[in-house]
Amino acid sequence: MKYIDEFRDGALASRIAVAIAAEADPGRSYNLMEFCGGHTHAISRYGVSDLLPAPVRMIHGPGCPVCVLPIGRVDLAIGLALEQRAIVCTYGDCLRVPASNQLSLQKAKARGGDVRMIYSPADALKVAQAHPDREVVFFAIGFETTTPPTALVIKEAARLGLANFSVLCNHVLTPAAITNILESPEVRELGTLPLDGFIGPAHVSTVIGSRPYEFFAEEYRKPVVIAGFEPLDVMQAILMLVRQINEGRAEVENEFTRAVTRDGNLKAQALVSEVFELRRTFEWRGLGMVPYSALRIRAAYAGFDAERRFALETRSVADNKACECGAILRGVKHPRDCKVFGTVCTPENPIGSCMVSSEGACAAYYSYGRFREIAVVAAE
Amino acid sequence: MSTVRPGYVRPLDLRHGRVDMSHGSGGRAMAQLVEQLFAAAFDNEWLAQRNDQALLPRPEGRIVMSTDCHVVSPLFFPGGDIGCLSVHGTINDVAMSGARPLWLAAGFILEEGFPLADLQRIVASMASAARAAGVPIVTGDTKVVEAGKGDGVFITTTGVGVVAPGLEISGDRARPGDRIIVSGTVGDHGMAVMSQRESLAFGTDLVSDTAALHGLVAAMVDAVPEVRALRDPTRGGLATTLNEIAGQSGVGMTIDEAAVPVLPQVEAACEFLGLDPLYVANEGKLVAIVPAAHAERLLEVMREHPLGRRAALIGEVIADAHHFVQMRTRFGGRRIVDWLAGDQLPRIC
């Protein structure tokens, strides 16, 4: 495939690997968090960890949209499908997220709920137009990448005067989550989570630009390298982080210059702020309540806000006690530290959300990396 | 003077007619549908007996039997349709034992309201696939369900075949050191079908690889009767088939990503939908496990056959108590190629 293969070239990868191994100081450690699930997926799928020398350790961050979705929000969507008999449209990844009472949107569908997988929010709008007699709710999730398309369909629904379409908004913000990790006791006091640098998100940064990360580099003295989602991007970013750490620098560098600028996509930003406003606080699975970390629909578009339209109240529901997703999402624990990993909790029967999406740390490790420490019973 | 007037039956309206409940009721309408549509298309000596069963001669050797249900959506896709697919699918399942397929049976579940023109197209496609394969459809059945209770048409086919003496081909016979061969590019069928799905429809020149593989299998086992295992990687794709064989044989496998043939269009479509071609369905490909000493000869024979031109050696069987299928990535790393969990779902961002 033209254009993509160049970023997956094994020969180039081994050259960067040689450079990383030569420059990484064996006497110290480089604990690098890739914030984004897209990077987690690339690292696992292409076996990037195999190319890294011992001192470089990758820590999976919380940037997986379905992993941080709290149970209470999925419960709301299930309620809309099963009790309000609304058509609930959502992205494929959301369907298997475990919710209360051993349900998920997929299981709600099997119980007669009208749940539809869509590829684009515009498809949800089409569903609403095709079923004027039914309530159609788009269960919107994701970071800054997926927010502008949601804003667009809300504006389009307003323009069309659609009376049966609304959005259950769960859009969350990357910088708030990074702050939450950097402020966590594990990083600041206990020292149980050594963090030497971040690989910054690819697609998120095309929207918000590289500027928001400057605060982290400056205030917390953590180098950030924004990288694309191809495996060579990740390798190059790791090399750049190793160099910053060796030189004692803490800057925002941009490896993904082919798509990311300092200011980002101003048009998308304007669109988002026209339709959405900050929530005072929002629950993240694993991180708990995080202040100013999510968006809600502005009053001007209240008619398209499913929370207002159906008077929804989010209940906070605790994760299964044995599930370590919280600690894993914060980078404090590794999937293999979790007692239920690979036994009760598998991609077929996820207990925690990290096991659902292939971007989740547990699912990525289960599906691609397990053979490294073989203590897991293979699926029969 | 009494006269018996010859009865007149209005022929089926194959242009505008639709399936209705009477076509499954056991009455004249059903008899007419069977006569004019199915029997006319499949026409062979066993169907001509017009019994509820086919009376067949006893074949020499060990008999294999397999059945396969077909529920594809859309019913017509580039390179084929549910009709030829239902013939190829079962012939292939029978052939993967090394058998020569002899006969097929077909069951149809039709949905009320289904256009007869579409049904005729599907039946014609089945008939020509069966004829081309030399495997007649010798018996069958039709039922009609109410509108809304089916998806147009579901087809179940059952196949019977016979295995030549000396062949021992089974999914539990892979041994460490054996080589793994795939007969051609993977993912073509799944992506061709997906390109036609209403919500996805993307422009592509991809066509399904649907084909009957018994000819290729016959050539393979003639030349290399030592073949240990054969399987067609349909649902779940190559990755699933390898995991099945690894589990059945109690071995591990290691494959080389760069060696797995994938068409650039398939790779591009997968990329764009966030899917992995290793998990995408095929309908005209097979995986062969063969002792290392015979791998080269088998590859040669396969490449001489039109359905095996792009056959490739992709890896080997290893000893592994965990039965993992591992892959050397093109990037230079290693990873597991695991069972698929649920459906392959596109990622979000």
Interface residues (C-beta under 8 A of the other chain):
Chain A: M1 I4 R8 D9 G10 A13 S14 A17 G37 G38 H41 S44 R45 Y46 G47 V48 S49 D50 L51 P65 V66 Y91 G92 D93 L95 R96 Q106 M117 I118 Y119 D123 I141 G142 F143 T145 T146 H203 V204 P231 T346 P347 E348 S357 S358 E359 A363 Y366 S367 Y368 G369 R370 F371 I374 V376 A378 A379 E380
Chain B: S199 L200 G247 A258 P264 E267 A268 E271 H322 H323 F324 Q326 T329 R330 F331 G332 G333 R334 R335 I336 D338 W339 A341 G342 D343 L345 P346 R347 I348 C349
